[in-house]
Amino acid sequence: MTLTMIAILSVILFSSAADREGKGDRRQTAGEVVTVDTASKVLVVRDAEGEKRVIVDDKTVVTGAKKAIVDLRAGDKVFIEIQTVMGRQVVKKIVVKPERTIILKPDTQKQDVQ
């Protein structure tokens, strides 16, 4: 019984330490930006499961069509990597998908989609 309790406590303490060190649960999702609040560092993204409220911080990396959190707008299509840190959902990486543009070629009247 005592050995079992020690084992359980070790697992709990190790899990908490992993969270504090930024090695907690990681997940990824793709969706659309609903709101961005740079003052409170909150991003709301709608994915297949619904809306997710996540935290952005100074270590959040933004790549793709935009390069900074302040550039994000409602409607942007994003891919985000989320990590659980001390019980909070923190965004580690945001990849912003480029908007699709249609270019008409005058000589062929065909459309190129980029």
C-alpha positions, 0 to 999 in steps of 0.5 A: 500500500505504501509503495503504491502511494509513493508511486502515485505521488511520484507520477503526480509530482513529475506531471506537475513539474513537466507542466511548469517546465513547459513540457506539458500536453501538446496538441495542434489544430487548424481553424479561423481566428475569431478575436485577438486581444493583444492587451490581455494576450488572448486568442479565440480560434474556431475549429471543428470542435468549436471555439477555443480561448488560448493564451499567447505570450512573448514566446509565441512564434507567428509564421506564414502569411503574417509575422506578428500577433498584432497582425492577426485579424478575425477571419484569418485561417491559422494552424496552431500548436497549443501546449498546456502550461500550469493548467493554461492553454498556451499557443507555442506556434501560429502558422497563418495561411495565405489568402487565396488570390485568383489571377486572370491571364488575359491571353488564355482567359484561364484562372491561376489560383494561388 
